[in-house]
Amino acid sequence: MRAAYDFGADAVYAGQPRYSLRARNNEFRQEQLAQGIAEAHARGKRFFVTSNLIAHHDKLRTYLRDLAPVVELRPDALIMADPGLIMWVREEMERGRWPEVPIHLSVQANTTNAAAVRFWQRAGVSRVILSRELSLDEIAVIRDECPDVELEVFVHGALCIAYSGRCLLSGYFNRRDPNQGTCTNACRWQYGTQAGSEANDAGEVQPLSPAATLGADFDFGAEQARADEAFAACGGAPRHPLADRVWLLEETERRSGELMPVMEDEHGTYILNSKDLRAVEHVQRLVAIGVDSMKIEGRTKSRYYVARTAQVYRRAIDDAVAGRPFDPALLLELENLASRGYTPGFLERRPVTDYQNYASGSSQAWRSQLVAEVCGVAADGWVEVETKNRFAVGDLLEIVHPAGNRRLRLAAMRGADGASLQVAPGNPLHVWLPLGVPAEGAMIARVIEGA
């Protein structure tokens, strides 16, 4: 939260584990929400409380009781998705039992058109966070037809393979419901395919051996290469003869031997994981459209990730508002972060191969890596840091600071005992670096040269 504010965010969003979609890895209980709201207001920032679960009936009994003390903290908005819960909260406010707090409609509500925006406005919603499945042109139409409603758009972060997060995979595999805040990211596991028969009378698809299905002389590598050449993102390409078969999907790391039917077509297999959203190059268009807020998704991300994304999008927004041209260097700034590869999502209509990441389900650092965080600054310009990853004298370092970033070649390093060091291993320890100022609160990244 503090890093987001330090590096340019106007607001953060956080919620109680029981009633938001952040049940896992969530430290915001009521006392932390109170502290966060107080700190935000002291800094002239805003703090939105997410209460955006799609509630099952058992949570209705406790919802108003548990939310009442949170509303008394006067957050700047409640982010909600469930129409019944929105109705209840609005009734409490209209009857004077609760203070008036704006309600923002969560992206989980799948708002994709102007009529739906108007519906929610009549229900007492002051801001609508539009569905991630909209294009820039569609957002512009909604803005034109709904000029008196605040609109918010996601511009960066993880994308879900389901429609605005309404996914069943995690619940199916692990009984952890994404819309209850416990998603296990089953879409990002490693899967393989096996050929299957047509369904039998019971509707079950049975696995077939490769020899029985394809012939003993079948060369999968050659057929895959031929298929890759045959498929095209647009129409007109010949269809591979195996594309119409029924295939069985196997999650090979955790559930080897459990085979599930899945259909493929000429565009691929849709159950696999998405690349990450990056829309910094579209900030100017979104500002011109008149979007009120741009949102970064940061679930389980590091302080370093929060700082760099907030810093980059702050610069992009400020440039757009001031009429300055887009700075392509911002694209490279985001390449410094761990990601699954980037896509503009649905903002631009692109071939589907741009959306899917078939090679890896985990985030990878491409151009730089966080190696240390500053703990203290001495009068002589030496800085105490806690190490996060390995780095050495001679490395090119980037000091990431709210006042601006700078790079330097590390000339020396000292241990906590004052002895000279050449290498700082990755395990957490404290060392001293000659970084100069400003450095208080900075993060240190090692630039991966030649990348």
RODO-2510 file (C-alpha; in nm, 4 decimals, decimal comma):
residues 451
     n   res          X          Y          Z
     1     m     0,0000     0,0000     0,0000
     2     r     0,2704     0,2452     0,1008
     3     a     0,4798     0,1617    -0,2042
     4     a     0,1805     0,2239    -0,4309
     5     y     0,1277     0,5675    -0,2786
     6     d     0,5006     0,6510    -0,2761
     7     f     0,5357     0,5760    -0,6460
     8     g     0,2306     0,7588    -0,7773
     9     a    -0,0936     0,5697    -0,7163
    10     d    -0,3956     0,7809    -0,6189
    11     a    -0,5767     0,4915    -0,4508
    12     v    -0,5407     0,1291    -0,3469
    13     y    -0,8040    -0,1399    -0,3091
    14     a    -0,8034    -0,4070    -0,0385
    15     g    -1,0652    -0,6162     0,1343
    16     q    -1,1538    -0,8432     0,4225
    17     p    -1,0510    -1,2006     0,3403
    18     r    -1,4016    -1,3407     0,4001
    19     y    -1,5846    -1,1026     0,1663
    20     s    -1,3375    -1,0109    -0,1072
    21     l    -1,1646    -1,2077    -0,3818
    22     r    -0,8403    -1,1914    -0,1854
    23     a    -0,9014    -1,4561     0,0794
    24     r    -0,5519    -1,5977     0,0354
    25     n    -0,2383    -1,3933     0,1111
    26     n    -0,4445    -1,1148     0,2649
    27     e    -0,3280    -0,9276     0,5748
    28     f    -0,6114    -0,6714     0,5721
    29     r    -0,8233    -0,7594     0,8722
    30     q    -1,0320    -0,4839     1,0294
    31     e    -0,7494    -0,3258     1,2270
    32     q    -0,5272    -0,3141     0,9177
    33     l    -0,8126    -0,1668     0,7134
    34     a    -0,8493     0,1043     0,9776
    35     q    -0,4762     0,1772     0,9639
    36     g    -0,4735     0,1777     0,5835
    37     i    -0,7700     0,4140     0,5540
    38     a    -0,6214     0,6503     0,8130
    39     e    -0,2807     0,6587     0,6409
    40     a    -0,4394     0,7101     0,2986
    41     h    -0,6461     1,0068     0,4156
    42     a    -0,3481     1,1591     0,5963
    43     r    -0,1608     1,1537     0,2635
    44     g    -0,4498     1,2882     0,0601
    45     k    -0,4966     0,9483    -0,1050
    46     r    -0,7969     0,7166    -0,1328
    47     f    -0,8606     0,3676    -0,0006
    48     f    -1,1293     0,1448    -0,1534
    49     v    -1,2575    -0,1607     0,0338
    50     t    -1,3306    -0,4600    -0,1876
    51     s    -1,6379    -0,6571    -0,0893
    52     n    -1,6888    -0,8179    -0,4270
    53     l    -1,7589    -1,1834    -0,3641
    54     i    -2,0538    -1,3516    -0,5323
    55     a    -2,2092    -1,4593    -0,2036
    56     h    -2,3415    -1,8041    -0,1265
    57     h    -2,6288    -1,8107     0,1190
    58     d    -2,4257    -1,8986     0,4299
    59     k    -2,2397    -1,5669     0,4125
    60     l    -2,5608    -1,3626     0,4138
    61     r    -2,6041    -1,4266     0,7865
    62     t    -2,2850    -1,2450     0,8800
    63     y    -2,2349    -0,9995     0,5941
    64     l    -2,4026    -0,6832     0,7262
    65     r    -2,2747    -0,7478     1,0789
    66     d    -1,9133    -0,7767     0,9611
    67     l    -1,9264    -0,4934     0,7081
    68     a    -2,0869    -0,2353     0,9400
    69     p    -1,7693    -0,1530     1,1384
    70     v    -1,5727    -0,1294     0,8127
    71     v    -1,8171     0,1262     0,6709
    72     e    -1,7791     0,3263     0,9930
    73     l    -1,4102     0,3651     0,9056
    74     r    -1,5247     0,5779     0,6089
    75     p    -1,3414     0,4156     0,3186
    76     d    -1,3599     0,6140    -0,0035
    77     a    -1,5717     0,3454    -0,1706
    78     l    -1,6933    -0,0123    -0,1460
    79     i    -1,6157    -0,2276    -0,4501
    80     m    -1,9040    -0,4743    -0,4847
    81     a    -2,0408    -0,7249    -0,7362
    82     d    -2,3366    -0,9126    -0,5859
    83     p    -2,6659    -0,7303    -0,6637
    84     g    -2,8342    -0,8563    -0,3471
    85     l    -2,5525    -0,7331    -0,1249
    86     i    -2,5494    -0,3979    -0,3057
    87     m    -2,9232    -0,3690    -0,2375
    88     w    -2,8712    -0,4433     0,1313
    89     v    -2,5880    -0,1927     0,1700
    90     r    -2,7802     0,0809    -0,0104
    91     e    -3,0828     0,0178     0,2146
    92     e    -2,8682     0,0567     0,5279
    93     m    -2,7336     0,3871     0,3973
    94     e    -3,0700     0,5211     0,2789
    95     r    -3,2271     0,4445     0,6173
    96     g    -2,9520     0,6381     0,7920
    97     r    -2,8125     0,3387     0,9802
    98     w    -2,4816     0,3550     0,7932
    99     p    -2,2826     0,6576     0,6735
   100     e    -2,3011     0,7240     0,3012
   101     v    -2,0120     0,5546     0,1194
   102     p    -1,9896     0,5394    -0,2624
   103     i    -2,0308     0,1979    -0,4244
   104     h    -1,8103     0,0964    -0,7167
   105     l    -1,9234    -0,1980    -0,9271
   106     s    -1,6583    -0,4699    -0,9480
   107     v    -1,5309    -0,6093    -1,2763
   108     q    -1,6804    -0,9383    -1,1533
   109     a    -2,0224    -0,8034    -1,2516
   110     n    -1,9253    -0,8335    -1,6207
   111     t    -2,0525    -0,4921    -1,7333
   112     t    -2,0118    -0,4781    -2,1111
   113     n    -2,2634    -0,2216    -2,2382
   114     a    -2,4186     0,1181    -2,1709
   115     a    -2,7589    -0,0233    -2,0722
   116     a    -2,5986    -0,2257    -1,7940
   117     v    -2,4082     0,0817    -1,6752
   118     r    -2,7382     0,2734    -1,6550
   119     f    -2,9008    -0,0119    -1,4650
   120     w    -2,6286    -0,0075    -1,2012
   121     q    -2,6393     0,3705    -1,1796
   122     r    -3,0095     0,3473    -1,0909
   123     a    -2,9210     0,0865    -0,8272
   124     g    -2,7009     0,3428    -0,6518
   125     v    -2,3603     0,2665    -0,8036
   126     s    -2,1392     0,5714    -0,8646
   127     r    -1,8542     0,4020    -1,0563
   128     v    -1,8525     0,0997    -1,2866
   129     i    -1,5344    -0,1020    -1,3361
   130     l    -1,5865    -0,2221    -1,6913
   131     s    -1,5383    -0,5794    -1,8046
   132     r    -1,1891    -0,6706    -1,9250
   133     e    -1,3466    -0,8135    -2,2407
   134     l    -1,4179    -0,4695    -2,3932
   135     s    -1,2263    -0,2999    -2,6727
   136     l    -1,1171     0,0645    -2,6675
   137     d    -1,3911     0,1488    -2,9162
   138     e    -1,6559    -0,0144    -2,6981
   139     i    -1,5314     0,1753    -2,3934
   140     a    -1,5584     0,4983    -2,5931
   141     v    -1,9208     0,4231    -2,6855
   142     i    -2,0120     0,3559    -2,3208
   143     r    -1,8404     0,6803    -2,2166
   144     d    -2,0386     0,8775    -2,4767
   145     e    -2,3715     0,7232    -2,3751
   146     c    -2,3069     0,7424    -1,9984
   147     p    -2,1324     1,0757    -1,9410
   148     d    -2,2453     1,1122    -1,5790
   149     v    -2,1151     0,7812    -1,4406
   150     e    -1,7532     0,7213    -1,3390
   151     l    -1,5812     0,4504    -1,5439
   152     e    -1,2760     0,2473    -1,4450
   153     v    -1,0664     0,0193    -1,6683
   154     f    -0,8013    -0,2411    -1,5898
   155     v    -0,4721    -0,1559    -1,7627
   156     h    -0,2163    -0,3993    -1,6196
   157     g    -0,1795    -0,7346    -1,4488
   158     a    -0,2926    -1,0947    -1,4642
   159     l    -0,5738    -1,1898    -1,7003
   160     c    -0,8161    -1,4723    -1,6318
   161     i    -0,9044    -1,7235    -1,9008
   162     a    -1,2654    -1,7101    -1,7806
   163     y    -1,5069    -1,4273    -1,8483
   164     s    -1,3967    -1,1552    -1,6035
   165     g    -1,2923    -1,4164    -1,3528
   166     r    -1,6039    -1,6367    -1,3513
   167     c    -1,3950    -1,9519    -1,3603
   168     l    -1,4809    -2,3069    -1,2531
   169     l    -1,1398    -2,4726    -1,2868
   170     s    -1,0150    -2,4008    -0,9357
   171     g    -1,3439    -2,5064    -0,7796
   172     y    -1,3515    -2,8231    -0,9895
   173     f    -0,9992    -2,9345    -0,9015
   174     n    -0,9578    -2,8129    -0,5433
   175     r    -1,3010    -2,7032    -0,4205
   176     r    -1,1617    -2,3503    -0,4022
   177     d    -1,4033    -2,1063    -0,5638
   178     p    -1,2490    -1,8069    -0,7449
   179     n    -1,5614    -1,6017    -0,6791
   180     q    -1,5192    -1,6706    -0,3071
   181     g    -1,1623    -1,5415    -0,3111
   182     t    -0,9724    -1,8714    -0,3080
   183     c    -0,8566    -1,9187    -0,6684
   184     t    -0,5622    -2,1593    -0,7037
   185     n    -0,4764    -2,0525    -1,0621
   186     a    -0,5447    -2,3964    -1,2072
   187     c    -0,5309    -2,2403    -1,5546
   188     r    -0,1572    -2,1867    -1,5083
   189     w    -0,0676    -2,5499    -1,4381
   190     q     0,1135    -2,7565    -1,6970
   191     y    -0,1181    -2,9634    -1,9160
   192     g    -0,0718    -3,2235    -2,1854
   193     t    -0,3163    -3,3758    -2,4337
   194     q    -0,4038    -3,7305    -2,5271
   195     a    -0,6225    -3,8577    -2,8065
   196     g    -0,9648    -3,9891    -2,7047
   197     s    -1,2535    -4,1832    -2,8541
   198     e    -1,5949    -4,0413    -2,9249
   199     a    -1,8226    -4,0415    -2,6202
   200     n    -1,9891    -4,3721    -2,5276
   201     d    -2,3538    -4,4153    -2,4276
   202     a    -2,2771    -4,2760    -2,0819
   203     g    -2,1223    -3,9631    -2,2336
   204     e    -1,7692    -4,0602    -2,1318
   205     v    -1,4650    -4,0114    -2,3551
   206     q    -1,2085    -4,2936    -2,3319
   207     p    -0,8339    -4,2543    -2,3922
   208     l    -0,6853    -4,4205    -2,6988
   209     s    -0,3236    -4,5231    -2,7358
   210     p    -0,1260    -4,3212    -2,9926
   211     a    -0,0731    -4,6314    -3,2064
   212     a    -0,4412    -4,7230    -3,2102
   213     t    -0,5447    -4,3670    -3,2868
   214     l    -0,2831    -4,2459    -3,5282
   215     g    -0,1043    -4,5468    -3,6657
   216     a     0,2294    -4,6933    -3,5629
   217     d     0,4201    -4,4780    -3,8116
   218     f     0,2761    -4,1488    -3,6813
   219     d     0,5488    -3,8852    -3,6238
   220     f     0,4109    -3,6371    -3,3732
   221     g     0,6942    -3,3845    -3,4185
   222     a     0,6515    -3,3736    -3,7955
   223     e     0,2744    -3,3498    -3,7668
   224     q     0,3040    -3,0685    -3,5124
   225     a     0,5378    -2,8748    -3,7428
   226     r     0,2958    -2,9247    -4,0313
   227     a     0,0069    -2,8115    -3,8112
   228     d     0,1958    -2,4991    -3,7045
   229     e     0,2508    -2,4084    -4,0684
   230     a    -0,1095    -2,4785    -4,1616
   231     f    -0,2820    -2,2759    -3,8913
   232     a    -0,3280    -1,9045    -3,9411
   233     a    -0,4745    -1,6327    -3,7199
   234     c    -0,7182    -1,5349    -3,9966
   235     g    -0,9398    -1,7397    -4,2263
   236     g    -0,8287    -1,9166    -4,5404
   237     a    -0,5746    -2,1611    -4,3999
   238     p    -0,6292    -2,5377    -4,4411
   239     r    -0,7559    -2,7180    -4,1337
   240     h    -0,5451    -2,9973    -3,9883
   241     p    -0,7207    -3,3374    -4,0156
   242     l    -0,6590    -3,4087    -3,6431
   243     a    -0,8207    -3,0851    -3,5276
   244     d    -1,1698    -3,2374    -3,5348
   245     r    -1,0854    -3,5295    -3,3093
   246     v    -1,1862    -3,5384    -2,9435
   247     w    -0,8829    -3,4896    -2,7194
   248     l    -0,8265    -3,5581    -2,3509
   249     l    -0,6513    -3,3043    -2,1306
   250     e    -0,4094    -3,4158    -1,8598
   251     e    -0,2614    -3,1927    -1,5887
   252     t     0,0767    -3,3612    -1,5767
   253     e     0,2359    -3,2215    -1,2597
   254     r    -0,0310    -3,2884    -0,9952
   255     r    -0,2906    -3,5188    -1,1541
   256     s    -0,1117    -3,7530    -1,3885
   257     g    -0,3544    -4,0104    -1,5226
   258     e    -0,6693    -3,7969    -1,4792
   259     l    -0,7888    -3,7378    -1,8348
   260     m    -1,0507    -3,4733    -1,9186
   261     p    -1,2198    -3,4146    -2,2553
   262     v    -1,1275    -3,0866    -2,4226
   263     m    -1,2007    -2,9517    -2,7689
   264     e    -0,9416    -2,7840    -2,9903
   265     d    -1,0034    -2,5816    -3,3029
   266     e    -0,7795    -2,3980    -3,5482
   267     h    -0,7063    -2,1270    -3,2868
   268     g    -0,5755    -2,3558    -3,0137
   269     t    -0,6829    -2,4977    -2,6776
   270     y    -0,8566    -2,2345    -2,4704
   271     i    -0,8076    -2,3800    -2,1244
   272     l    -0,4421    -2,2739    -2,1101
   273     n    -0,3071    -1,9693    -1,9309
   274     s    -0,3168    -1,6118    -2,0542
   275     k    -0,0379    -1,3649    -2,0907
   276     d    -0,0461    -1,0593    -1,8626
   277     l    -0,2343    -0,7449    -1,9578
   278     r    -0,0245    -0,4391    -2,0466
   279     a    -0,2014    -0,1300    -2,1745
   280     v     0,0453     0,1491    -2,0989
   281     e     0,0623     0,2259    -2,4723
   282     h    -0,3159     0,2854    -2,4672
   283     v    -0,3216     0,5281    -2,1740
   284     q    -0,3407     0,8290    -2,4053
   285     r    -0,6492     0,6880    -2,5773
   286     l    -0,8134     0,6070    -2,2448
   287     v    -0,7459     0,9610    -2,1200
   288     a    -0,8926     1,1024    -2,4419
   289     i    -1,2000     0,8805    -2,4035
   290     g    -1,2517     1,0245    -2,0552
   291     v    -1,2027     0,7176    -1,8367
   292     d    -1,1997     0,8255    -1,4712
   293     s    -0,9647     0,5640    -1,3299
   294     m    -0,7093     0,3105    -1,4515
   295     k    -0,6543     0,0033    -1,2405
   296     i    -0,3535    -0,2240    -1,1887
   297     e    -0,4096    -0,5830    -1,0760
   298     g    -0,1507    -0,6803    -0,8157
   299     r    -0,2608    -1,0013    -0,6467
   300     t     0,0268    -1,1635    -0,4497
   301     k     0,2764    -0,9310    -0,6174
   302     s     0,5847    -0,7873    -0,4483
   303     r     0,6466    -0,4349    -0,3221
   304     y     0,8908    -0,3956    -0,6121
   305     y     0,6217    -0,4876    -0,8660
   306     v     0,3756    -0,2448    -0,7074
   307     a     0,6300     0,0369    -0,7083
   308     r     0,7396    -0,0028    -1,0689
   309     t     0,3941    -0,0427    -1,2185
   310     a     0,2592     0,2547    -1,0233
   311     q     0,5575     0,4637    -1,1304
   312     v     0,5263     0,3736    -1,4987
   313     y     0,1508     0,4308    -1,5258
   314     r     0,1779     0,7543    -1,3257
   315     r     0,4228     0,8867    -1,5839
   316     a     0,2061     0,7671    -1,8723
   317     i    -0,1052     0,9357    -1,7303
   318     d     0,0782     1,2597    -1,6511
   319     d     0,2224     1,2704    -2,0039
   320     a    -0,1197     1,2089    -2,1587
   321     v    -0,2919     1,4764    -1,9482
   322     a    -0,0138     1,7260    -2,0314
   323     g    -0,0402     1,6521    -2,4035
   324     r     0,3065     1,5008    -2,4286
   325     p     0,3617     1,2085    -2,6699
   326     f     0,3818     0,8546    -2,5392
   327     d     0,7315     0,7584    -2,4249
   328     p     0,8191     0,4124    -2,5667
   329     a     1,0775     0,3745    -2,2891
   330     l     0,7868     0,2972    -2,0566
   331     l     0,7395    -0,0321    -2,2403
   332     l     1,0969    -0,1258    -2,1524
   333     e     1,0398    -0,0232    -1,7902
   334     l     0,7635    -0,2828    -1,7674
   335     e     0,9848    -0,5457    -1,9303
   336     n     1,1955    -0,5142    -1,6134
   337     l     0,9172    -0,6857    -1,4189
   338     a     0,8460    -1,0539    -1,3855
   339     s     0,5581    -1,1395    -1,6170
   340     r     0,4083    -1,4190    -1,8264
   341     g     0,4622    -1,2101    -2,1370
   342     y     0,2356    -0,9212    -2,2320
   343     t    -0,0786    -0,8715    -2,4354
   344     p    -0,3176    -0,5765    -2,4789
   345     g    -0,5979    -0,8222    -2,4043
   346     f    -0,9255    -0,7259    -2,5685
   347     l    -0,8471    -0,3535    -2,5912
   348     e    -0,7197    -0,4195    -2,9408
   349     r    -0,8502    -0,6983    -3,1602
   350     r    -0,5472    -0,9169    -3,2227
   351     p    -0,4912    -1,2796    -3,3271
   352     v    -0,5610    -1,5177    -3,0416
   353     t    -0,1983    -1,6323    -3,0399
   354     d    -0,1173    -1,2951    -2,8798
   355     y    -0,3300    -1,3808    -2,5778
   356     q    -0,2089    -1,7262    -2,4826
   357     n     0,1190    -1,8180    -2,3172
   358     y     0,1838    -2,1808    -2,4036
   359     a     0,5412    -2,2014    -2,2790
   360     s     0,5204    -2,1147    -1,9105
   361     g     0,2662    -2,0726    -1,6332
   362     s     0,5028    -1,8848    -1,4031
   363     s     0,6291    -1,5273    -1,4083
   364     q     0,9783    -1,4657    -1,5422
   365     a     1,2071    -1,1624    -1,5013
   366     w     1,3310    -1,0436    -1,8396
   367     r     1,5528    -0,7337    -1,8140
   368     s     1,6187    -0,6723    -1,4444
   369     q     1,5836    -0,8388    -1,1072
   370     l     1,5189    -0,6995    -0,7607
   371     v     1,8345    -0,7612    -0,5545
   372     a     1,8009    -0,5425    -0,2427
   373     e     1,5898    -0,2963    -0,0463
   374     v     1,7326     0,0068     0,1344
   375     c     1,7160    -0,0044     0,5158
   376     g     1,9114     0,3088     0,6067
   377     v     2,1297     0,5877     0,4690
   378     a     2,4510     0,7168     0,6298
   379     a     2,5773     1,0742     0,6072
   380     d     2,8681     0,9726     0,3804
   381     g     2,6341     0,8398     0,1108
   382     w     2,6795     0,4728     0,1951
   383     v     2,3483     0,2888     0,2133
   384     e     2,2532    -0,0148     0,4183
   385     v     2,0509    -0,2679     0,2184
   386     e     1,8918    -0,6056     0,2799
   387     t     1,9723    -0,8432    -0,0034
   388     k     1,7014    -1,0321    -0,1936
   389     n     1,8974    -1,1886    -0,4811
   390     r     2,2626    -1,2300    -0,5755
   391     f     2,4622    -0,9337    -0,7089
   392     a     2,8281    -0,8365    -0,7224
   393     v     3,0728    -0,5478    -0,7540
   394     g     3,0789    -0,4424    -1,1192
   395     d     2,7077    -0,5053    -1,1772
   396     l     2,4928    -0,2320    -1,3268
   397     l     2,2320    -0,1398    -1,0663
   398     e     1,9154     0,0666    -1,0903
   399     i     1,8021     0,2607    -0,7849
   400     v     1,4211     0,2688    -0,7987
   401     h     1,3027     0,5702    -0,5978
   402     p     0,9863     0,7854    -0,5856
   403     a     1,1941     1,0919    -0,6763
   404     g     1,3165     0,9219    -0,9940
   405     n     1,5264     0,6245    -1,0963
   406     r     1,8990     0,6271    -1,1707
   407     r     2,1618     0,3725    -1,2709
   408     l     2,5177     0,3215    -1,1554
   409     r     2,7939     0,0657    -1,1837
   410     l     2,8558    -0,0818    -0,8378
   411     a     3,2139     0,0116    -0,7468
   412     a     3,2400    -0,1304    -0,3949
   413     m     3,0534    -0,3165    -0,1227
   414     r     3,1033    -0,3671     0,2507
   415     g     2,9689    -0,6249     0,4907
   416     a     2,7973    -0,5442     0,8192
   417     d     3,1380    -0,5711     0,9875
   418     g     3,2912    -0,3173     0,7513
   419     a     3,4978    -0,5723     0,5549
   420     s     3,5132    -0,5399     0,1776
   421     l     3,2884    -0,7754    -0,0212
   422     q     3,2817    -0,8696    -0,3881
   423     v     2,9581    -1,0712    -0,3979
   424     a     2,6328    -1,0486    -0,2007
   425     p     2,4591    -1,3887    -0,2042
   426     g     2,0855    -1,4129    -0,2448
   427     n     2,0047    -1,5115     0,1101
   428     p     1,8880    -1,2161     0,3266
   429     l     2,1793    -1,0296     0,4829
   430     h     2,2725    -0,6656     0,5360
   431     v     2,5483    -0,5013     0,3317
   432     w     2,6551    -0,1435     0,2628
   433     l     2,6697     0,0144    -0,0857
   434     p     2,7975     0,3583    -0,2003
   435     l     2,4756     0,4719    -0,3712
   436     g     2,4537     0,8371    -0,2674
   437     v     2,1192     1,0130    -0,2332
   438     p     1,8256     1,0048    -0,2723
   439     a     1,8065     0,6458    -0,1496
   440     e     1,5790     0,6358     0,1551
   441     g     1,3051     0,3777     0,0886
   442     a     1,4533     0,2796    -0,2488
   443     m     1,4653    -0,0636    -0,4069
   444     i     1,7729    -0,1863    -0,5931
   445     a     1,7505    -0,3840    -0,9172
   446     r     2,0325    -0,5534    -1,1069
   447     v     2,0115    -0,4744    -1,4774
   448     i     2,0480    -0,7874    -1,6896
   449     e     2,2867    -0,6515    -1,9498
   450     g     2,2547    -0,7676    -2,3063
   451     a     1,8852    -0,8568    -2,2551
***
